[in-house]
Amino acid sequence: MTLNELRQKDVINTRDGQCLGRAMDLEFCAVQGQITALVVPGEFSLAGLLRGERSGIVIPWENICKIGDDVILVDVPVC
């Protein structure tokens, strides 16, 4: 599976059923060559947009329950 294919899938939190958005990036450990986290868009703020900042929610790879055909199921605490 490619990053582009992951970016097409909605990320759903299994704790409350909330759609967190679509995957926008991955974090990985260059030393071990492993993916460590999935990043989805964070809260939108006009001030952040004007400053050119992009915020994201980092979901550790261990919290990913299932990558399906249409969605990615994750288990993250509800804020």
LINDA-V439730 format. One record per pair of residues at least 12 apart in sequence whose ideal C-beta (glycine too) atoms are under 8 Angstrom apart, sorted by the first residue. I is the first residue (numbers start at 1). GAP is how many residues later the second one is. D is the distance in whole Angstrom. If there is no record, write none. Layout:
BEGIN
i=I gap=GAP d=D
i=I gap=GAP d=D
END
This chain:
BEGIN
i=1 gap=66 d=7
i=3 gap=20 d=8
i=3 gap=23 d=6
i=6 gap=17 d=5
i=6 gap=20 d=7
i=6 gap=32 d=8
i=6 gap=61 d=8
i=6 gap=66 d=7
i=7 gap=15 d=6
i=7 gap=16 d=5
i=7 gap=17 d=7
i=8 gap=14 d=7
i=9 gap=13 d=7
i=9 gap=14 d=6
i=9 gap=58 d=7
i=9 gap=59 d=8
i=9 gap=61 d=6
i=9 gap=62 d=6
i=9 gap=63 d=5
i=10 gap=12 d=6
i=10 gap=60 d=7
i=10 gap=61 d=5
i=10 gap=62 d=7
i=11 gap=12 d=6
i=11 gap=27 d=7
i=11 gap=29 d=5
i=11 gap=48 d=7
i=11 gap=60 d=7
i=11 gap=61 d=5
i=11 gap=63 d=6
i=12 gap=59 d=5
i=12 gap=60 d=7
i=12 gap=61 d=6
i=12 gap=62 d=7
i=13 gap=61 d=6
i=13 gap=62 d=7
i=13 gap=63 d=6
i=13 gap=65 d=7
i=14 gap=51 d=6
i=14 gap=59 d=5
i=14 gap=60 d=7
i=14 gap=61 d=5
i=15 gap=60 d=6
i=15 gap=61 d=7
i=15 gap=62 d=7
i=15 gap=63 d=5
i=16 gap=62 d=5
i=18 gap=60 d=8
i=20 gap=20 d=5
i=20 gap=21 d=8
i=20 gap=37 d=6
i=20 gap=39 d=8
i=20 gap=54 d=7
i=20 gap=56 d=8
i=21 gap=19 d=5
i=21 gap=20 d=4
i=22 gap=18 d=7
i=22 gap=19 d=8
i=23 gap=15 d=5
i=23 gap=16 d=7
i=23 gap=17 d=6
i=23 gap=49 d=7
i=24 gap=15 d=6
i=24 gap=16 d=6
i=24 gap=17 d=6
i=24 gap=32 d=6
i=25 gap=13 d=8
i=25 gap=14 d=4
i=25 gap=31 d=7
i=26 gap=12 d=6
i=26 gap=13 d=7
i=27 gap=12 d=7
i=27 gap=31 d=7
i=34 gap=27 d=8
i=35 gap=26 d=6
i=36 gap=24 d=7
i=36 gap=25 d=6
i=37 gap=21 d=5
i=37 gap=22 d=6
i=37 gap=23 d=5
i=37 gap=24 d=6
i=38 gap=20 d=8
i=38 gap=21 d=5
i=38 gap=23 d=7
i=38 gap=26 d=6
i=38 gap=34 d=7
i=38 gap=36 d=7
i=39 gap=17 d=4
i=39 gap=18 d=7
i=39 gap=19 d=5
i=39 gap=20 d=7
i=40 gap=16 d=6
i=40 gap=17 d=5
i=40 gap=19 d=7
i=41 gap=13 d=8
i=41 gap=14 d=8
i=41 gap=15 d=6
i=41 gap=16 d=7
i=42 gap=13 d=3
i=42 gap=14 d=5
i=42 gap=15 d=5
i=43 gap=12 d=7
i=57 gap=19 d=8
i=59 gap=15 d=5
i=59 gap=17 d=6
i=63 gap=12 d=5
i=63 gap=13 d=6
END
